[in-house]
Amino acid sequence: MKIRFQADADFNEDIVAGVLRRLPEIDFQTANEAKLARLSDPEVLAKAAAEDRILITHDRKTVPLYFGKFIQTQSSPGLFVVSQKAEVLRIIEDLILIWFASDAEEYVNSIRTLPL
C-alpha cells in the first residue's frame, strides 16, 4: 500500500507544499485539512491512525512519548519526527524518496527520524 502522510499542527507547511508541488499524487494532508487544531497529541495520533496516515511532526518532546503509549493498545501507521534545524529542501527530498522507495507497511508502529 502507498504511504499516506499527515502533517501535525506544528509541522512546517512549506515542506508539505514543496512535496505536493513536486509530486501532486502524494496523499499528504495538512493539519488544517485534517482539523487538528486544539486536539491533544493522543487525539492526533488516533485520527492519523484511523485514516491510515503516517504522522509527521517536529515535536520531539511529547509526541514520541504518546506514540509509545498509543501503540501499546492499538496499531499506528507510524511516526516521522523531523528536525526543525533540517533544510526544507532536504526533508522534501527525503519524503519523496520514502514515498517512492517503500510501502506503508514498513513503518507500522515505528518511529523514524528525518533527515535520513
N, C-alpha and C positions, 0 to 999 in steps of 0.2 A: 504494500500500500504506500502511496506517496505521502510524504510528510506534509503536515498542515501546521502552520505556526500561529501562535497567539502572543502578541506583544502585551507585556504588563503595563500598568499605568505609568510607571517610571521610565519606560523604555524610550530611547531616542527615536522619535518618529522619522527623522532623516534617514535612518537605517531602513526602516520599513519602506519608505518612499523610494529609496535607492534600489532595493531589491526588486520592488514591483515595476520600476521604470525599466530595469534590465530584462526581467522575466515576468510579465504580467500574469502568466499562467500559474505562478506560485500562489498557493492559498495562504495568505499572510494577513491576519485580521489585526487591526489596531485595537487598542484598549477602548477608544471611543466607540468604534463599531460594535464592540462586544459589551459596551455599557459596564465597564469595570470600575468606574469612579465610585469611590466610597465603599467598595467591597473590601472585606478583610482578606488577608493572604489565603486563609483556608478556603474562603468562598471563591477566590480567583482560581486557585488550584482545582477546585471541584468543577467550576464552569469550563475550564480548559479541558479537563478530563472528560466531561460529559460530551464535549464537541470533538473529542479525539484530536486535540491540538497540543503540540509541544509548547509549553510556556517559556517565553524568553524575557529575561529580566536583567536589570543592572543591580538589583538588591541582593548583595552578598550576605547581609546580616540576618534577615528574618525569613525570607522565602525558602532557603535551603533547610532551615530548621523545621518549618511547617511541612515542607515536602517530605522529609523523613518520617514525620508523624502520619502524613496522608497515606503514604504507600504501605504503612503497617496494616491499614484496614481496607484499602482499595487500590486499584491499579491506576497508573498515570502514564500518559504517552511520553513523559519525560520533561526535563527542565534544562534549559541552557542559561547559564549565568555569564553575562558579558561584561568584561571590564569597561568601566567608564573612561579609562585612560586610552583604550584602544582606538586606533584610527577608524573612522567611519567606513572608509573605503575597504579596509581590511575585513571588517565584520560583514559588510555586504558580500564580498567575495567568498568568505568562509561559509555564509549561509547558503549561497547559491551552490557552492561545491557540495555541501552536505545534502542539499535537496537533490542534486543530480546523482551523487555517488552512493546514496544509501537509501534504505527503506525505513519507514516509521517504526517497524518492529524492533529495529536495532537500538532504540532509545527508551523503550518501555521501562519505567521505574528506575531510570538512571539520571544522574546529574552530570552534565558536561560543561566545561568552561571554554569560553572563546576570548581571545582569538585562539585558533588551532595551533 
